[in-house]
Amino acid sequence: MNQYPMTIQGAEALRVELQHLKTVKRPEIVASIAVAREHGDLKENAEYHAAREEQGFCEGRIQDIEGKLGNAQIIDVSKISNTGKVIFGVTVKLLNIDNDEEVTYQIVGDDEADIKQNRISVNSPIARGLIGKTVDSEIEIKTPGGIVEYEIISVDH
């Protein structure tokens, strides 16, 4: 069975979503199905079919979250000593050698990744190129736009 790395914050966010789906969304959908049934013929009842489709999505998401949490390898990076090495969960500050632009990324699990918040998946090309490297290392990352050279400025837990 595959285990999926996840930060404590990512696991908590999934638990909150799961709780919401089970206690709020699921009862709302059941109520909307009941209301739609009262409208008569189910074969031509668009409200009924929409509610049943929404129920399918909700139940699928519940199963997905439960599976991910069941196979999660929750990593608390704050309990790991900072050796300056890039590992899962750390925040890395990089300097783009070509244009002197600094970027900061946190390396997180697949479900937590959000480039708008500078959180990248551990399976992304950038993260794979960074894992195991140390401060002051220079690395080359192959991107769709070509090869980009970075220098690791800092690694924070």
C-alpha positions in Angstrom: 0.0 0.0 0.0 1.4 3.4 -1.0 1.8 6.0 1.7 1.4 9.7 0.7 3.4 12.3 2.5 1.3 15.1 4.0 2.0 18.0 6.4 0.0 18.3 9.6 -1.8 21.3 8.1 -2.7 19.4 5.0 -4.1 16.5 7.0 -6.1 18.9 9.2 -7.6 20.6 6.1 -8.7 17.3 4.7 -10.3 16.3 8.1 -12.2 19.6 8.1 -13.4 19.1 4.6 -14.5 15.5 5.4 -16.4 16.6 8.5 -18.2 19.3 6.4 -19.1 16.9 3.7 -20.5 14.3 6.2 -22.3 16.7 8.5 -23.5 19.5 6.2 -23.3 18.7 2.6 -24.6 15.1 2.7 -27.8 16.0 4.7 -28.4 19.0 2.3 -28.2 16.7 -0.7 -30.6 14.1 0.9 -33.1 16.9 1.6 -32.9 18.2 -2.0 -33.4 14.6 -3.3 -36.5 14.3 -1.1 -37.9 17.6 -2.3 -37.2 16.7 -6.0 -39.0 13.3 -5.5 -42.1 15.1 -4.4 -42.3 16.8 -7.8 -43.4 13.6 -9.5 -42.1 11.6 -12.5 -38.4 10.9 -11.8 -37.5 10.1 -15.4 -38.1 13.7 -16.5 -37.2 15.4 -13.2 -34.0 17.5 -13.8 -33.8 18.6 -10.1 -33.8 14.9 -9.0 -31.1 14.0 -11.5 -29.0 17.0 -10.6 -29.3 16.1 -6.9 -28.4 12.5 -7.5 -25.3 13.6 -9.5 -24.3 15.9 -6.7 -24.7 13.1 -4.3 -22.4 10.9 -6.4 -19.7 13.6 -6.4 -20.0 14.1 -2.7 -19.8 10.4 -1.9 -16.8 10.0 -4.2 -15.0 12.9 -2.5 -15.7 11.4 0.9 -14.2 8.1 -0.2 -11.2 9.9 -1.8 -10.5 11.9 1.4 -10.9 8.8 3.7 -8.5 6.9 1.5 -5.9 9.7 1.5 -6.1 10.1 5.2 -5.9 6.3 5.7 -2.7 6.1 3.6 -1.2 9.4 4.8 2.3 9.6 6.2 1.9 12.8 8.2 5.2 14.5 8.7 5.8 17.2 11.3 8.9 19.0 9.9 9.2 21.1 13.1 10.3 18.0 15.0 13.1 17.3 12.5 16.4 19.1 13.2 17.4 21.7 10.5 20.6 20.5 8.8 20.3 22.9 5.9 19.2 20.0 3.7 16.0 20.2 1.6 13.4 17.7 2.8 9.6 17.3 2.6 7.8 20.1 4.5 10.6 22.7 4.5 10.4 26.2 3.0 13.1 26.9 0.6 14.3 30.3 -0.6 15.8 30.2 -4.1 17.7 32.7 -6.3 17.2 32.4 -10.0 20.7 32.8 -11.3 19.6 34.0 -14.7 17.6 37.0 -13.6 18.5 37.5 -9.8 14.8 36.9 -8.9 14.1 35.3 -5.5 11.3 32.8 -5.0 10.2 30.9 -1.9 8.5 27.5 -2.0 7.2 25.1 0.7 7.5 21.5 -0.4 4.2 19.8 0.5 2.0 16.8 -0.5 0.1 16.6 -3.8 -3.2 17.6 -2.2 -1.7 20.6 -0.5 0.1 22.1 -3.5 -1.0 25.6 -4.4 1.3 27.6 -6.6 -0.5 30.9 -5.7 0.5 30.3 -2.1 4.0 29.1 -3.1 3.4 25.5 -2.0 4.7 23.0 -4.5 4.1 19.3 -4.6 6.9 17.0 -3.6 6.5 15.3 -6.9 6.9 18.5 -9.0 10.1 18.9 -11.1 11.3 21.8 -8.9 10.8 19.9 -5.6 12.4 16.7 -7.1 15.4 18.7 -8.1 15.7 20.3 -4.6 15.2 17.3 -2.4 18.5 16.3 -0.8 20.3 19.5 -1.7 21.8 21.9 0.8 22.1 25.6 1.3 24.4 27.3 -1.3 23.9 24.5 -3.7 23.3 25.4 -7.4 20.8 23.3 -9.2 19.4 23.1 -12.7 15.7 22.4 -13.1 14.2 21.4 -16.4 11.0 23.4 -16.9 8.7 23.7 -19.9 10.4 27.0 -20.7 13.8 25.4 -20.7 16.5 24.8 -18.0 16.5 27.2 -15.1 19.4 27.5 -12.7 18.7 28.2 -9.0 20.9 28.7 -6.0 19.5 27.6 -2.6 19.6 30.6 -0.3 18.0 29.2 2.8 16.1 26.2 4.1 13.6 26.8 7.0 11.6 24.3 9.0 
